Amino acid sequence: MNREQLEHAIRATCDISGDNELYIFGSQAILGQFPEADEALTRSIEVDAYPKNKPETVDKIDGALGENSAFHQTHGFYVHGVSIETASLPEGWQDRTNKVQDYMDGQKIGWCVEAHDLAASKLMAFREKDREFVRKLLVSLPLNS
């Protein structure tokens, strides 16, 4: 996935949810802080998104943009509507998010979890794919980021 695809996912998710603000908190959130992140960090074709102001629409996202949807088949990536409560994020994470605005509509915003918070969340989940993501994150990104 690349930054342009993330922006497309934000635009489509905002359209489906009727919410102009989303939290992006899966591995592709890294593109919010590092738009040119190493391919090792951006292999996933899934964007985890949560409508900030209309959480009740999360199921609509999966239906319209989720895995095996027409959107997925057309674009090669998909959006997983997920409750933010499924992620274990450090206190204050909302204040450290990175704003991504869709280039076609600046009113549609994805608030991407910051890299350190993303790593902490991945380590809390502690699945093999999450540990591998953090390993790649540590070797791919500048130490002062």
Secondary structure by P-SEA (a helix, b strand, c coil): ccaaaaaaaaaaaaaaacccbbbbcccccccccccccccccccccbbbbbccccccaaaaaaacccccccccccccbbbbbcccccccccccccccbbbbcccccccbbbbcccaaaaaaaaaaaccaaaaaaaaaaaacccccc
